[in-house]
Every structure is written in C-alpha cells, then in structure tokens.
Amino acid sequence: MSELYKIQNFISIEPAQLIEKVQDFKSEGYRLGQACCTKVAEGFELTYSFDKDHVLTNLRLVIPEEVEIMSITGVYWAAFIYENEMQDLFGVKFKHMALNYGGHFFKVSQPTPWNPKD
C-alpha cells in the first residue's frame, strides 16, 4: 500500500469552532468521509473525518452529555446519517439537523444502547 494512503491528521477543536472549520473544509474541496462518537468520562468525543487528495483530516471535539451541538448537515447534508446514528446510539443532541429521525433512525431494544441510562 502506498504511503500516501497512510497520512492522517487529528485536529482538536472546541465545539464552537465546529461549523467554521467544516465550512472551511468544504470551501477547500474536502469530502466528508465519516463521523463517529465515543463515550468518554467528560461526555462524548466526536470525530468528523474529511478527505482531500488521499489525506485524512479529523476534527475531534469533546462535549458534555447535556450539551447540544450544532449539526454539520447545513454544510454536508449527508452527515444526517452519522448524526442520527450518534443521536440514537449514544444520545448526542444536535441543533438544526437537516433530516432528524428523532431517535428512530435505528430500531433498538433500548434507548441509547451505547450510553445506557441506568
């Protein structure tokens, strides 16, 4: 495998910087690769990954569980899939999601199974 495909960058940002950074990536020609969530002690760690010229650049931010984060679907519409997944499986709260399934994107046996509320 070419060394070109192994390049990754991680940029830690504050939640308030998310939309500005995503808009910058869009204007520079990046494509959205994926978005994911991990439960951490501070709440949720969100990672949005973007590709340009075979270089993966990841925006990483941590938010408390009770914080509502701005959706990036106004910039990358297809992010509705990832954000609905994070909402259903972890309980991440998004503002202004372009297509919000309201917690019913997945059929799950319990609400937020990857972040159960005991």
Phi and psi restraints in degrees (range 20) as a CNS / XPLOR table:
assign (resid 1 and name C) (resid 2 and name N)
       (resid 2 and name CA) (resid 2 and name C) 1.0 -63.9 20.0 2
assign (resid 2 and name N) (resid 2 and name CA)
       (resid 2 and name C) (resid 3 and name N) 1.0 144.7 20.0 2
assign (resid 2 and name C) (resid 3 and name N)
       (resid 3 and name CA) (resid 3 and name C) 1.0 -61.8 20.0 2
assign (resid 3 and name N) (resid 3 and name CA)
       (resid 3 and name C) (resid 4 and name N) 1.0 -25.2 20.0 2
assign (resid 3 and name C) (resid 4 and name N)
       (resid 4 and name CA) (resid 4 and name C) 1.0 -56.9 20.0 2
assign (resid 4 and name N) (resid 4 and name CA)
       (resid 4 and name C) (resid 5 and name N) 1.0 -36.2 20.0 2
assign (resid 4 and name C) (resid 5 and name N)
       (resid 5 and name CA) (resid 5 and name C) 1.0 -81.5 20.0 2
assign (resid 5 and name N) (resid 5 and name CA)
       (resid 5 and name C) (resid 6 and name N) 1.0 -4.6 20.0 2
assign (resid 5 and name C) (resid 6 and name N)
       (resid 6 and name CA) (resid 6 and name C) 1.0 -98.4 20.0 2
assign (resid 6 and name N) (resid 6 and name CA)
       (resid 6 and name C) (resid 7 and name N) 1.0 -0.8 20.0 2
assign (resid 6 and name C) (resid 7 and name N)
       (resid 7 and name CA) (resid 7 and name C) 1.0 -80.6 20.0 2
assign (resid 7 and name N) (resid 7 and name CA)
       (resid 7 and name C) (resid 8 and name N) 1.0 125.7 20.0 2
assign (resid 7 and name C) (resid 8 and name N)
       (resid 8 and name CA) (resid 8 and name C) 1.0 -137.8 20.0 2
assign (resid 8 and name N) (resid 8 and name CA)
       (resid 8 and name C) (resid 9 and name N) 1.0 146.1 20.0 2
assign (resid 8 and name C) (resid 9 and name N)
       (resid 9 and name CA) (resid 9 and name C) 1.0 -128.6 20.0 2
assign (resid 9 and name N) (resid 9 and name CA)
       (resid 9 and name C) (resid 10 and name N) 1.0 139.8 20.0 2
assign (resid 9 and name C) (resid 10 and name N)
       (resid 10 and name CA) (resid 10 and name C) 1.0 -118.9 20.0 2
assign (resid 10 and name N) (resid 10 and name CA)
       (resid 10 and name C) (resid 11 and name N) 1.0 126.8 20.0 2
assign (resid 10 and name C) (resid 11 and name N)
       (resid 11 and name CA) (resid 11 and name C) 1.0 -120.1 20.0 2
assign (resid 11 and name N) (resid 11 and name CA)
       (resid 11 and name C) (resid 12 and name N) 1.0 117.0 20.0 2
assign (resid 11 and name C) (resid 12 and name N)
       (resid 12 and name CA) (resid 12 and name C) 1.0 -82.3 20.0 2
assign (resid 12 and name N) (resid 12 and name CA)
       (resid 12 and name C) (resid 13 and name N) 1.0 130.1 20.0 2
assign (resid 12 and name C) (resid 13 and name N)
       (resid 13 and name CA) (resid 13 and name C) 1.0 -131.2 20.0 2
assign (resid 13 and name N) (resid 13 and name CA)
       (resid 13 and name C) (resid 14 and name N) 1.0 164.5 20.0 2
assign (resid 13 and name C) (resid 14 and name N)
       (resid 14 and name CA) (resid 14 and name C) 1.0 -86.6 20.0 2
assign (resid 14 and name N) (resid 14 and name CA)
       (resid 14 and name C) (resid 15 and name N) 1.0 151.5 20.0 2
assign (resid 14 and name C) (resid 15 and name N)
       (resid 15 and name CA) (resid 15 and name C) 1.0 -53.5 20.0 2
assign (resid 15 and name N) (resid 15 and name CA)
       (resid 15 and name C) (resid 16 and name N) 1.0 -37.2 20.0 2
assign (resid 15 and name C) (resid 16 and name N)
       (resid 16 and name CA) (resid 16 and name C) 1.0 -65.9 20.0 2
assign (resid 16 and name N) (resid 16 and name CA)
       (resid 16 and name C) (resid 17 and name N) 1.0 -17.5 20.0 2
assign (resid 16 and name C) (resid 17 and name N)
       (resid 17 and name CA) (resid 17 and name C) 1.0 -88.9 20.0 2
assign (resid 17 and name N) (resid 17 and name CA)
       (resid 17 and name C) (resid 18 and name N) 1.0 -10.4 20.0 2
assign (resid 17 and name C) (resid 18 and name N)
       (resid 18 and name CA) (resid 18 and name C) 1.0 -56.0 20.0 2
assign (resid 18 and name N) (resid 18 and name CA)
       (resid 18 and name C) (resid 19 and name N) 1.0 -55.5 20.0 2
assign (resid 18 and name C) (resid 19 and name N)
       (resid 19 and name CA) (resid 19 and name C) 1.0 -64.1 20.0 2
assign (resid 19 and name N) (resid 19 and name CA)
       (resid 19 and name C) (resid 20 and name N) 1.0 -42.2 20.0 2
assign (resid 19 and name C) (resid 20 and name N)
       (resid 20 and name CA) (resid 20 and name C) 1.0 -60.3 20.0 2
assign (resid 20 and name N) (resid 20 and name CA)
       (resid 20 and name C) (resid 21 and name N) 1.0 -45.8 20.0 2
assign (resid 20 and name C) (resid 21 and name N)
       (resid 21 and name CA) (resid 21 and name C) 1.0 -64.7 20.0 2
assign (resid 21 and name N) (resid 21 and name CA)
       (resid 21 and name C) (resid 22 and name N) 1.0 -41.5 20.0 2
assign (resid 21 and name C) (resid 22 and name N)
       (resid 22 and name CA) (resid 22 and name C) 1.0 -65.2 20.0 2
assign (resid 22 and name N) (resid 22 and name CA)
       (resid 22 and name C) (resid 23 and name N) 1.0 -41.3 20.0 2
assign (resid 22 and name C) (resid 23 and name N)
       (resid 23 and name CA) (resid 23 and name C) 1.0 -62.4 20.0 2
assign (resid 23 and name N) (resid 23 and name CA)
       (resid 23 and name C) (resid 24 and name N) 1.0 -39.5 20.0 2
assign (resid 23 and name C) (resid 24 and name N)
       (resid 24 and name CA) (resid 24 and name C) 1.0 -61.0 20.0 2
assign (resid 24 and name N) (resid 24 and name CA)
       (resid 24 and name C) (resid 25 and name N) 1.0 -45.8 20.0 2
assign (resid 24 and name C) (resid 25 and name N)
       (resid 25 and name CA) (resid 25 and name C) 1.0 -60.7 20.0 2
assign (resid 25 and name N) (resid 25 and name CA)
       (resid 25 and name C) (resid 26 and name N) 1.0 -43.6 20.0 2
assign (resid 25 and name C) (resid 26 and name N)
       (resid 26 and name CA) (resid 26 and name C) 1.0 -60.3 20.0 2
assign (resid 26 and name N) (resid 26 and name CA)
       (resid 26 and name C) (resid 27 and name N) 1.0 -45.9 20.0 2
assign (resid 26 and name C) (resid 27 and name N)
       (resid 27 and name CA) (resid 27 and name C) 1.0 -68.7 20.0 2
assign (resid 27 and name N) (resid 27 and name CA)
       (resid 27 and name C) (resid 28 and name N) 1.0 -22.5 20.0 2
assign (resid 27 and name C) (resid 28 and name N)
       (resid 28 and name CA) (resid 28 and name C) 1.0 -90.6 20.0 2
assign (resid 28 and name N) (resid 28 and name CA)
       (resid 28 and name C) (resid 29 and name N) 1.0 1.7 20.0 2
assign (resid 28 and name C) (resid 29 and name N)
       (resid 29 and name CA) (resid 29 and name C) 1.0 91.0 20.0 2
assign (resid 29 and name N) (resid 29 and name CA)
       (resid 29 and name C) (resid 30 and name N) 1.0 16.0 20.0 2
assign (resid 29 and name C) (resid 30 and name N)
       (resid 30 and name CA) (resid 30 and name C) 1.0 -76.8 20.0 2
assign (resid 30 and name N) (resid 30 and name CA)
       (resid 30 and name C) (resid 31 and name N) 1.0 151.0 20.0 2
assign (resid 30 and name C) (resid 31 and name N)
       (resid 31 and name CA) (resid 31 and name C) 1.0 -108.5 20.0 2
assign (resid 31 and name N) (resid 31 and name CA)
       (resid 31 and name C) (resid 32 and name N) 1.0 148.1 20.0 2
assign (resid 31 and name C) (resid 32 and name N)
       (resid 32 and name CA) (resid 32 and name C) 1.0 -74.3 20.0 2
assign (resid 32 and name N) (resid 32 and name CA)
       (resid 32 and name C) (resid 33 and name N) 1.0 125.4 20.0 2
assign (resid 32 and name C) (resid 33 and name N)
       (resid 33 and name CA) (resid 33 and name C) 1.0 -95.4 20.0 2
assign (resid 33 and name N) (resid 33 and name CA)
       (resid 33 and name C) (resid 34 and name N) 1.0 -45.2 20.0 2
assign (resid 33 and name C) (resid 34 and name N)
       (resid 34 and name CA) (resid 34 and name C) 1.0 -172.7 20.0 2
assign (resid 34 and name N) (resid 34 and name CA)
       (resid 34 and name C) (resid 35 and name N) 1.0 168.7 20.0 2
assign (resid 34 and name C) (resid 35 and name N)
       (resid 35 and name CA) (resid 35 and name C) 1.0 -144.4 20.0 2
assign (resid 35 and name N) (resid 35 and name CA)
       (resid 35 and name C) (resid 36 and name N) 1.0 143.4 20.0 2
assign (resid 35 and name C) (resid 36 and name N)
       (resid 36 and name CA) (resid 36 and name C) 1.0 -148.1 20.0 2
assign (resid 36 and name N) (resid 36 and name CA)
       (resid 36 and name C) (resid 37 and name N) 1.0 169.0 20.0 2
assign (resid 36 and name C) (resid 37 and name N)
       (resid 37 and name CA) (resid 37 and name C) 1.0 -133.7 20.0 2
assign (resid 37 and name N) (resid 37 and name CA)
       (resid 37 and name C) (resid 38 and name N) 1.0 147.0 20.0 2
assign (resid 37 and name C) (resid 38 and name N)
       (resid 38 and name CA) (resid 38 and name C) 1.0 -136.4 20.0 2
assign (resid 38 and name N) (resid 38 and name CA)
       (resid 38 and name C) (resid 39 and name N) 1.0 139.2 20.0 2
assign (resid 38 and name C) (resid 39 and name N)
       (resid 39 and name CA) (resid 39 and name C) 1.0 -78.0 20.0 2
assign (resid 39 and name N) (resid 39 and name CA)
       (resid 39 and name C) (resid 40 and name N) 1.0 128.0 20.0 2
assign (resid 39 and name C) (resid 40 and name N)
       (resid 40 and name CA) (resid 40 and name C) 1.0 -129.9 20.0 2
assign (resid 40 and name N) (resid 40 and name CA)
       (resid 40 and name C) (resid 41 and name N) 1.0 167.6 20.0 2
assign (resid 40 and name C) (resid 41 and name N)
       (resid 41 and name CA) (resid 41 and name C) 1.0 -56.8 20.0 2
assign (resid 41 and name N) (resid 41 and name CA)
       (resid 41 and name C) (resid 42 and name N) 1.0 -35.1 20.0 2
assign (resid 41 and name C) (resid 42 and name N)
       (resid 42 and name CA) (resid 42 and name C) 1.0 -79.7 20.0 2
assign (resid 42 and name N) (resid 42 and name CA)
       (resid 42 and name C) (resid 43 and name N) 1.0 -10.0 20.0 2
assign (resid 42 and name C) (resid 43 and name N)
       (resid 43 and name CA) (resid 43 and name C) 1.0 140.6 20.0 2
assign (resid 43 and name N) (resid 43 and name CA)
       (resid 43 and name C) (resid 44 and name N) 1.0 -105.6 20.0 2
assign (resid 43 and name C) (resid 44 and name N)
       (resid 44 and name CA) (resid 44 and name C) 1.0 -127.4 20.0 2
assign (resid 44 and name N) (resid 44 and name CA)
       (resid 44 and name C) (resid 45 and name N) 1.0 139.7 20.0 2
assign (resid 44 and name C) (resid 45 and name N)
       (resid 45 and name CA) (resid 45 and name C) 1.0 -105.7 20.0 2
assign (resid 45 and name N) (resid 45 and name CA)
       (resid 45 and name C) (resid 46 and name N) 1.0 119.1 20.0 2
assign (resid 45 and name C) (resid 46 and name N)
       (resid 46 and name CA) (resid 46 and name C) 1.0 -106.2 20.0 2
assign (resid 46 and name N) (resid 46 and name CA)
       (resid 46 and name C) (resid 47 and name N) 1.0 137.6 20.0 2
assign (resid 46 and name C) (resid 47 and name N)
       (resid 47 and name CA) (resid 47 and name C) 1.0 -128.1 20.0 2
assign (resid 47 and name N) (resid 47 and name CA)
       (resid 47 and name C) (resid 48 and name N) 1.0 121.4 20.0 2
assign (resid 47 and name C) (resid 48 and name N)
       (resid 48 and name CA) (resid 48 and name C) 1.0 -109.0 20.0 2
assign (resid 48 and name N) (resid 48 and name CA)
       (resid 48 and name C) (resid 49 and name N) 1.0 124.8 20.0 2
assign (resid 48 and name C) (resid 49 and name N)
       (resid 49 and name CA) (resid 49 and name C) 1.0 -110.8 20.0 2
assign (resid 49 and name N) (resid 49 and name CA)
       (resid 49 and name C) (resid 50 and name N) 1.0 134.6 20.0 2
assign (resid 49 and name C) (resid 50 and name N)
       (resid 50 and name CA) (resid 50 and name C) 1.0 -128.8 20.0 2
assign (resid 50 and name N) (resid 50 and name CA)
       (resid 50 and name C) (resid 51 and name N) 1.0 145.3 20.0 2
assign (resid 50 and name C) (resid 51 and name N)
       (resid 51 and name CA) (resid 51 and name C) 1.0 -120.9 20.0 2
assign (resid 51 and name N) (resid 51 and name CA)
       (resid 51 and name C) (resid 52 and name N) 1.0 137.8 20.0 2
assign (resid 51 and name C) (resid 52 and name N)
       (resid 52 and name CA) (resid 52 and name C) 1.0 -148.7 20.0 2
assign (resid 52 and name N) (resid 52 and name CA)
       (resid 52 and name C) (resid 53 and name N) 1.0 124.7 20.0 2
assign (resid 52 and name C) (resid 53 and name N)
       (resid 53 and name CA) (resid 53 and name C) 1.0 54.7 20.0 2
assign (resid 53 and name N) (resid 53 and name CA)
       (resid 53 and name C) (resid 54 and name N) 1.0 41.1 20.0 2
assign (resid 53 and name C) (resid 54 and name N)
       (resid 54 and name CA) (resid 54 and name C) 1.0 67.2 20.0 2
assign (resid 54 and name N) (resid 54 and name CA)
       (resid 54 and name C) (resid 55 and name N) 1.0 20.2 20.0 2
assign (resid 54 and name C) (resid 55 and name N)
       (resid 55 and name CA) (resid 55 and name C) 1.0 -114.9 20.0 2
assign (resid 55 and name N) (resid 55 and name CA)
       (resid 55 and name C) (resid 56 and name N) 1.0 124.1 20.0 2
assign (resid 55 and name C) (resid 56 and name N)
       (resid 56 and name CA) (resid 56 and name C) 1.0 -92.3 20.0 2
assign (resid 56 and name N) (resid 56 and name CA)
       (resid 56 and name C) (resid 57 and name N) 1.0 125.7 20.0 2
assign (resid 56 and name C) (resid 57 and name N)
       (resid 57 and name CA) (resid 57 and name C) 1.0 -119.5 20.0 2
assign (resid 57 and name N) (resid 57 and name CA)
       (resid 57 and name C) (resid 58 and name N) 1.0 126.3 20.0 2
assign (resid 57 and name C) (resid 58 and name N)
       (resid 58 and name CA) (resid 58 and name C) 1.0 -112.5 20.0 2
assign (resid 58 and name N) (resid 58 and name CA)
       (resid 58 and name C) (resid 59 and name N) 1.0 127.4 20.0 2
assign (resid 58 and name C) (resid 59 and name N)
       (resid 59 and name CA) (resid 59 and name C) 1.0 -95.0 20.0 2
assign (resid 59 and name N) (resid 59 and name CA)
       (resid 59 and name C) (resid 60 and name N) 1.0 126.7 20.0 2
assign (resid 59 and name C) (resid 60 and name N)
       (resid 60 and name CA) (resid 60 and name C) 1.0 -123.8 20.0 2
assign (resid 60 and name N) (resid 60 and name CA)
       (resid 60 and name C) (resid 61 and name N) 1.0 131.5 20.0 2
assign (resid 60 and name C) (resid 61 and name N)
       (resid 61 and name CA) (resid 61 and name C) 1.0 -141.9 20.0 2
assign (resid 61 and name N) (resid 61 and name CA)
       (resid 61 and name C) (resid 62 and name N) 1.0 153.8 20.0 2
assign (resid 61 and name C) (resid 62 and name N)
       (resid 62 and name CA) (resid 62 and name C) 1.0 -119.0 20.0 2
assign (resid 62 and name N) (resid 62 and name CA)
       (resid 62 and name C) (resid 63 and name N) 1.0 132.9 20.0 2
assign (resid 62 and name C) (resid 63 and name N)
       (resid 63 and name CA) (resid 63 and name C) 1.0 -129.6 20.0 2
assign (resid 63 and name N) (resid 63 and name CA)
       (resid 63 and name C) (resid 64 and name N) 1.0 146.1 20.0 2
assign (resid 63 and name C) (resid 64 and name N)
       (resid 64 and name CA) (resid 64 and name C) 1.0 -64.8 20.0 2
assign (resid 64 and name N) (resid 64 and name CA)
       (resid 64 and name C) (resid 65 and name N) 1.0 153.2 20.0 2
assign (resid 64 and name C) (resid 65 and name N)
       (resid 65 and name CA) (resid 65 and name C) 1.0 -56.2 20.0 2
assign (resid 65 and name N) (resid 65 and name CA)
       (resid 65 and name C) (resid 66 and name N) 1.0 -36.3 20.0 2
assign (resid 65 and name C) (resid 66 and name N)
       (resid 66 and name CA) (resid 66 and name C) 1.0 -81.8 20.0 2
assign (resid 66 and name N) (resid 66 and name CA)
       (resid 66 and name C) (resid 67 and name N) 1.0 -7.7 20.0 2
assign (resid 66 and name C) (resid 67 and name N)
       (resid 67 and name CA) (resid 67 and name C) 1.0 -80.5 20.0 2
assign (resid 67 and name N) (resid 67 and name CA)
       (resid 67 and name C) (resid 68 and name N) 1.0 137.8 20.0 2
assign (resid 67 and name C) (resid 68 and name N)
       (resid 68 and name CA) (resid 68 and name C) 1.0 -97.5 20.0 2
assign (resid 68 and name N) (resid 68 and name CA)
       (resid 68 and name C) (resid 69 and name N) 1.0 124.0 20.0 2
assign (resid 68 and name C) (resid 69 and name N)
       (resid 69 and name CA) (resid 69 and name C) 1.0 -102.5 20.0 2
assign (resid 69 and name N) (resid 69 and name CA)
       (resid 69 and name C) (resid 70 and name N) 1.0 148.0 20.0 2
assign (resid 69 and name C) (resid 70 and name N)
       (resid 70 and name CA) (resid 70 and name C) 1.0 -69.9 20.0 2
assign (resid 70 and name N) (resid 70 and name CA)
       (resid 70 and name C) (resid 71 and name N) 1.0 131.7 20.0 2
assign (resid 70 and name C) (resid 71 and name N)
       (resid 71 and name CA) (resid 71 and name C) 1.0 -69.9 20.0 2
assign (resid 71 and name N) (resid 71 and name CA)
       (resid 71 and name C) (resid 72 and name N) 1.0 146.5 20.0 2
assign (resid 71 and name C) (resid 72 and name N)
       (resid 72 and name CA) (resid 72 and name C) 1.0 -93.4 20.0 2
assign (resid 72 and name N) (resid 72 and name CA)
       (resid 72 and name C) (resid 73 and name N) 1.0 6.4 20.0 2
assign (resid 72 and name C) (resid 73 and name N)
       (resid 73 and name CA) (resid 73 and name C) 1.0 -66.0 20.0 2
assign (resid 73 and name N) (resid 73 and name CA)
       (resid 73 and name C) (resid 74 and name N) 1.0 -17.0 20.0 2
assign (resid 73 and name C) (resid 74 and name N)
       (resid 74 and name CA) (resid 74 and name C) 1.0 -71.3 20.0 2
assign (resid 74 and name N) (resid 74 and name CA)
       (resid 74 and name C) (resid 75 and name N) 1.0 -18.5 20.0 2
assign (resid 74 and name C) (resid 75 and name N)
       (resid 75 and name CA) (resid 75 and name C) 1.0 -106.2 20.0 2
assign (resid 75 and name N) (resid 75 and name CA)
       (resid 75 and name C) (resid 76 and name N) 1.0 -50.3 20.0 2
assign (resid 75 and name C) (resid 76 and name N)
       (resid 76 and name CA) (resid 76 and name C) 1.0 -119.3 20.0 2
assign (resid 76 and name N) (resid 76 and name CA)
       (resid 76 and name C) (resid 77 and name N) 1.0 96.3 20.0 2
assign (resid 76 and name C) (resid 77 and name N)
       (resid 77 and name CA) (resid 77 and name C) 1.0 -56.3 20.0 2
assign (resid 77 and name N) (resid 77 and name CA)
       (resid 77 and name C) (resid 78 and name N) 1.0 -38.7 20.0 2
assign (resid 77 and name C) (resid 78 and name N)
       (resid 78 and name CA) (resid 78 and name C) 1.0 -63.6 20.0 2
assign (resid 78 and name N) (resid 78 and name CA)
       (resid 78 and name C) (resid 79 and name N) 1.0 -12.1 20.0 2
assign (resid 78 and name C) (resid 79 and name N)
       (resid 79 and name CA) (resid 79 and name C) 1.0 -64.9 20.0 2
assign (resid 79 and name N) (resid 79 and name CA)
       (resid 79 and name C) (resid 80 and name N) 1.0 -11.6 20.0 2
assign (resid 79 and name C) (resid 80 and name N)
       (resid 80 and name CA) (resid 80 and name C) 1.0 -58.0 20.0 2
assign (resid 80 and name N) (resid 80 and name CA)
       (resid 80 and name C) (resid 81 and name N) 1.0 -30.9 20.0 2
assign (resid 80 and name C) (resid 81 and name N)
       (resid 81 and name CA) (resid 81 and name C) 1.0 -65.2 20.0 2
assign (resid 81 and name N) (resid 81 and name CA)
       (resid 81 and name C) (resid 82 and name N) 1.0 -50.7 20.0 2
assign (resid 81 and name C) (resid 82 and name N)
       (resid 82 and name CA) (resid 82 and name C) 1.0 -65.5 20.0 2
assign (resid 82 and name N) (resid 82 and name CA)
       (resid 82 and name C) (resid 83 and name N) 1.0 -42.3 20.0 2
assign (resid 82 and name C) (resid 83 and name N)
       (resid 83 and name CA) (resid 83 and name C) 1.0 -71.1 20.0 2
assign (resid 83 and name N) (resid 83 and name CA)
       (resid 83 and name C) (resid 84 and name N) 1.0 -36.0 20.0 2
assign (resid 83 and name C) (resid 84 and name N)
       (resid 84 and name CA) (resid 84 and name C) 1.0 -65.3 20.0 2
assign (resid 84 and name N) (resid 84 and name CA)
       (resid 84 and name C) (resid 85 and name N) 1.0 -36.5 20.0 2
assign (resid 84 and name C) (resid 85 and name N)
       (resid 85 and name CA) (resid 85 and name C) 1.0 -62.5 20.0 2
assign (resid 85 and name N) (resid 85 and name CA)
       (resid 85 and name C) (resid 86 and name N) 1.0 -46.9 20.0 2
assign (resid 85 and name C) (resid 86 and name N)
       (resid 86 and name CA) (resid 86 and name C) 1.0 -62.8 20.0 2
assign (resid 86 and name N) (resid 86 and name CA)
       (resid 86 and name C) (resid 87 and name N) 1.0 -37.0 20.0 2
assign (resid 86 and name C) (resid 87 and name N)
       (resid 87 and name CA) (resid 87 and name C) 1.0 -65.4 20.0 2
assign (resid 87 and name N) (resid 87 and name CA)
       (resid 87 and name C) (resid 88 and name N) 1.0 -48.4 20.0 2
assign (resid 87 and name C) (resid 88 and name N)
       (resid 88 and name CA) (resid 88 and name C) 1.0 -70.3 20.0 2
assign (resid 88 and name N) (resid 88 and name CA)
       (resid 88 and name C) (resid 89 and name N) 1.0 -43.0 20.0 2
assign (resid 88 and name C) (resid 89 and name N)
       (resid 89 and name CA) (resid 89 and name C) 1.0 -87.3 20.0 2
assign (resid 89 and name N) (resid 89 and name CA)
       (resid 89 and name C) (resid 90 and name N) 1.0 -28.5 20.0 2
assign (resid 89 and name C) (resid 90 and name N)
       (resid 90 and name CA) (resid 90 and name C) 1.0 -116.0 20.0 2
assign (resid 90 and name N) (resid 90 and name CA)
       (resid 90 and name C) (resid 91 and name N) 1.0 -26.8 20.0 2
assign (resid 90 and name C) (resid 91 and name N)
       (resid 91 and name CA) (resid 91 and name C) 1.0 94.0 20.0 2
assign (resid 91 and name N) (resid 91 and name CA)
       (resid 91 and name C) (resid 92 and name N) 1.0 18.5 20.0 2
assign (resid 91 and name C) (resid 92 and name N)
       (resid 92 and name CA) (resid 92 and name C) 1.0 -65.4 20.0 2
assign (resid 92 and name N) (resid 92 and name CA)
       (resid 92 and name C) (resid 93 and name N) 1.0 136.7 20.0 2
assign (resid 92 and name C) (resid 93 and name N)
       (resid 93 and name CA) (resid 93 and name C) 1.0 -102.4 20.0 2
assign (resid 93 and name N) (resid 93 and name CA)
       (resid 93 and name C) (resid 94 and name N) 1.0 126.9 20.0 2
assign (resid 93 and name C) (resid 94 and name N)
       (resid 94 and name CA) (resid 94 and name C) 1.0 -116.2 20.0 2
assign (resid 94 and name N) (resid 94 and name CA)
       (resid 94 and name C) (resid 95 and name N) 1.0 143.0 20.0 2
assign (resid 94 and name C) (resid 95 and name N)
       (resid 95 and name CA) (resid 95 and name C) 1.0 -96.5 20.0 2
assign (resid 95 and name N) (resid 95 and name CA)
       (resid 95 and name C) (resid 96 and name N) 1.0 137.7 20.0 2
assign (resid 95 and name C) (resid 96 and name N)
       (resid 96 and name CA) (resid 96 and name C) 1.0 59.6 20.0 2
assign (resid 96 and name N) (resid 96 and name CA)
       (resid 96 and name C) (resid 97 and name N) 1.0 41.5 20.0 2
assign (resid 96 and name C) (resid 97 and name N)
       (resid 97 and name CA) (resid 97 and name C) 1.0 -70.4 20.0 2
assign (resid 97 and name N) (resid 97 and name CA)
       (resid 97 and name C) (resid 98 and name N) 1.0 131.1 20.0 2
assign (resid 97 and name C) (resid 98 and name N)
       (resid 98 and name CA) (resid 98 and name C) 1.0 -61.7 20.0 2
assign (resid 98 and name N) (resid 98 and name CA)
       (resid 98 and name C) (resid 99 and name N) 1.0 -36.6 20.0 2
assign (resid 98 and name C) (resid 99 and name N)
       (resid 99 and name CA) (resid 99 and name C) 1.0 -138.0 20.0 2
assign (resid 99 and name N) (resid 99 and name CA)
       (resid 99 and name C) (resid 100 and name N) 1.0 100.1 20.0 2
assign (resid 99 and name C) (resid 100 and name N)
       (resid 100 and name CA) (resid 100 and name C) 1.0 -109.0 20.0 2
assign (resid 100 and name N) (resid 100 and name CA)
       (resid 100 and name C) (resid 101 and name N) 1.0 117.3 20.0 2
assign (resid 100 and name C) (resid 101 and name N)
       (resid 101 and name CA) (resid 101 and name C) 1.0 -82.0 20.0 2
assign (resid 101 and name N) (resid 101 and name CA)
       (resid 101 and name C) (resid 102 and name N) 1.0 2.1 20.0 2
assign (resid 101 and name C) (resid 102 and name N)
       (resid 102 and name CA) (resid 102 and name C) 1.0 59.2 20.0 2
assign (resid 102 and name N) (resid 102 and name CA)
       (resid 102 and name C) (resid 103 and name N) 1.0 36.8 20.0 2
assign (resid 102 and name C) (resid 103 and name N)
       (resid 103 and name CA) (resid 103 and name C) 1.0 86.8 20.0 2
assign (resid 103 and name N) (resid 103 and name CA)
       (resid 103 and name C) (resid 104 and name N) 1.0 10.8 20.0 2
assign (resid 103 and name C) (resid 104 and name N)
       (resid 104 and name CA) (resid 104 and name C) 1.0 -124.3 20.0 2
assign (resid 104 and name N) (resid 104 and name CA)
       (resid 104 and name C) (resid 105 and name N) 1.0 27.5 20.0 2
assign (resid 104 and name C) (resid 105 and name N)
       (resid 105 and name CA) (resid 105 and name C) 1.0 -71.4 20.0 2
assign (resid 105 and name N) (resid 105 and name CA)
       (resid 105 and name C) (resid 106 and name N) 1.0 -39.6 20.0 2
assign (resid 105 and name C) (resid 106 and name N)
       (resid 106 and name CA) (resid 106 and name C) 1.0 -113.2 20.0 2
assign (resid 106 and name N) (resid 106 and name CA)
       (resid 106 and name C) (resid 107 and name N) 1.0 150.2 20.0 2
assign (resid 106 and name C) (resid 107 and name N)
       (resid 107 and name CA) (resid 107 and name C) 1.0 -92.6 20.0 2
assign (resid 107 and name N) (resid 107 and name CA)
       (resid 107 and name C) (resid 108 and name N) 1.0 109.4 20.0 2
assign (resid 107 and name C) (resid 108 and name N)
       (resid 108 and name CA) (resid 108 and name C) 1.0 -119.9 20.0 2
assign (resid 108 and name N) (resid 108 and name CA)
       (resid 108 and name C) (resid 109 and name N) 1.0 153.9 20.0 2
assign (resid 108 and name C) (resid 109 and name N)
       (resid 109 and name CA) (resid 109 and name C) 1.0 -77.6 20.0 2
assign (resid 109 and name N) (resid 109 and name CA)
       (resid 109 and name C) (resid 110 and name N) 1.0 -18.8 20.0 2
assign (resid 109 and name C) (resid 110 and name N)
       (resid 110 and name CA) (resid 110 and name C) 1.0 -148.8 20.0 2
assign (resid 110 and name N) (resid 110 and name CA)
       (resid 110 and name C) (resid 111 and name N) 1.0 150.8 20.0 2
assign (resid 110 and name C) (resid 111 and name N)
       (resid 111 and name CA) (resid 111 and name C) 1.0 -62.2 20.0 2
assign (resid 111 and name N) (resid 111 and name CA)
       (resid 111 and name C) (resid 112 and name N) 1.0 143.6 20.0 2
assign (resid 111 and name C) (resid 112 and name N)
       (resid 112 and name CA) (resid 112 and name C) 1.0 40.2 20.0 2
assign (resid 112 and name N) (resid 112 and name CA)
       (resid 112 and name C) (resid 113 and name N) 1.0 63.9 20.0 2
assign (resid 112 and name C) (resid 113 and name N)
       (resid 113 and name CA) (resid 113 and name C) 1.0 -61.5 20.0 2
assign (resid 113 and name N) (resid 113 and name CA)
       (resid 113 and name C) (resid 114 and name N) 1.0 -23.7 20.0 2
assign (resid 113 and name C) (resid 114 and name N)
       (resid 114 and name CA) (resid 114 and name C) 1.0 -92.8 20.0 2
assign (resid 114 and name N) (resid 114 and name CA)
       (resid 114 and name C) (resid 115 and name N) 1.0 5.9 20.0 2
assign (resid 114 and name C) (resid 115 and name N)
       (resid 115 and name CA) (resid 115 and name C) 1.0 -151.8 20.0 2
assign (resid 115 and name N) (resid 115 and name CA)
       (resid 115 and name C) (resid 116 and name N) 1.0 62.9 20.0 2
assign (resid 115 and name C) (resid 116 and name N)
       (resid 116 and name CA) (resid 116 and name C) 1.0 -64.3 20.0 2
assign (resid 116 and name N) (resid 116 and name CA)
       (resid 116 and name C) (resid 117 and name N) 1.0 143.1 20.0 2
assign (resid 116 and name C) (resid 117 and name N)
       (resid 117 and name CA) (resid 117 and name C) 1.0 -100.0 20.0 2
assign (resid 117 and name N) (resid 117 and name CA)
       (resid 117 and name C) (resid 118 and name N) 1.0 101.9 20.0 2
